[in-house]
């Protein structure tokens, strides 16, 4: 299968990577949540459109479950202005899906130092403006970076014993929110650097929940670029309803 003839050059180019191999079981439905209809479109379409409209994004790569690669719904995303490559690179975990997809990018001839912007398909509120904000802030750095939101709410630590026992949790401690940020996506790193960091995190069986945590494990200090409230992750039915209102 051919994914295009990408010839590396001196300048660092930007490519979007969307891992979409998850099942979205908490929302239910016949299709994984990223392919379910949200305000008239498959949820994935919103993120794809945002990256297609971002001038600095050269190509878009979507990692799906191998068993889903021939699903007819994927043909609905063939009319974008940027090349979109659907790859059967889905793995049992998010980090394995991203690692596998990055490996295809490198084997296709994309430069090892090019930037990749990894984004959750379950964040349909992303916009070309947010993508551009991240690129502008990170492109001259060596550490990469991510969109994130400074925490505004008071954080409480629950009594673990009451939770384990199945009772309503008790608050045992208030956690200072100074210097705490809520991570979003896209998260932007050098292609080879991120692939190596994920390989090592997977080898160590480390608990990395996003690309930034893998880079932190490798000793990097990613930049935090302020994102937007609308770029929240759709996980629960209430999130779906709120995003439906926002996009509709």
C-alpha angles and dihedrals in degrees: 000000000000121000099185136281104278112178115195117234139182097274123072111245127199127239130180122228121192119186106207104163095110122111098219089219095170090068097043123206135129094274129049108270094252089064098043120108112267117179090339101316138072105271091240090061093072095058092042091052092049092053092043089055094047105099096213096053109098101182142001125222123192122193112208134173111280089237091055099049094098097044111131093228089074089069088067089073097056098097100071124122093238130059110268118194119195110203131190090229100121115135135184092271135037093245091053091050091051092044092050092047093049089052089058091050091054093046090050091062102261110149117266090228095048117116122253121198109204113201136181112242085213090068101077092159093077115119136199087249092058091046091051091047090056094046094048092051098043107033095087095044129091097212103057123222149215143223113259141160125230108241114253101175126083110254123222128196113219127221102259094206093059091048093050090049090055095246128129107281123252122218109240102167142017112225116214109243095204110126092006119130132183109231120232134172152285094072113190125208141145111280099235094038092053094044090052092047092051092046090054094044091051091047090052091044087232121174099248114161099180141014093265092058090054090050091047088053087054091055100261125134107213120208117250111225117189110250129185137268090238089064093075124140119256105226110134132041090257090057090052092053092048093048090048089058092046096050097035 
